[in-house]
Amino acid sequence: RGVILKILGIDPGYDIVGWSILDDGFKVENYGIIKTSPSDDFDERLLHIHRSLNNIIEEFVPHCAAVEKVFFQSNTKTAITVAKAIGVIILTLKLKSISYTEYSPTEIKYSVTGYGKASKDQIYFMMKKLLKLECIEGPDDAADALAIAICHQLNGKKIFNA
């Protein structure tokens, strides 16, 4: 590739947003979560996501972002609230002129493990190998954001049929 990219991985949500920064291939610069408070009004939670993500972008200055495409099944209320949070995330990226690529859960699993229906344990096993980490600390959302960044690192904008 030649060019070293710093990738911001994002696992969207409205209660918790997972984020990660991969630099220089598979070097983990940092990762964590943006947590909103259920006691806050929904618009305040969206504003908190925006401000926190903006601060992460300003601190780590990523070149691009990878965002998990969220699919919904039955709960319409959850689908709408998560969709609003995704809108805020994408708007924040656009306001900072950061290009982003969305990946489905199947694409992420396939990229990290070679198998589109991999279990969490299989994904974590491969992530630890790729990232050269003894363990992956913190909530699943932060670990998921690492997997999303790994997917982008491995695939760039390549389109594949997983």
VENFENDA-V407115 format. One line per field, one symbol per residue. phi: phi as a letter, one per 40 degrees, with the letter a starting at -180 (. if undefined). burial: 1 if it has 9 or more other ideal C-beta (glycine too) atoms within 8 Angstrom, else 0. A space follows every 50 residues. Layout:
# VENFENDA-V407115
phi: ???
burial: ???
This chain:
# VENFENDA-V407115
phi: .gccbbbccbbcabcbbcaabbbfgbcccaaibbbbcdcccdcccccccd cccdcccccbfccabbbcccbbbbccccdcccccccdcccccccccfbcb bbbcdcccccccbgbcbccdccccdccccccfbcabcgcdcccccccccc dcdcbfbccbbc
burial: 00000111111111011111111001010011110100010100110111 01110110010101111100010000001011111101111110000101 10111111111110000100011101110110000100001111111111 111010000001
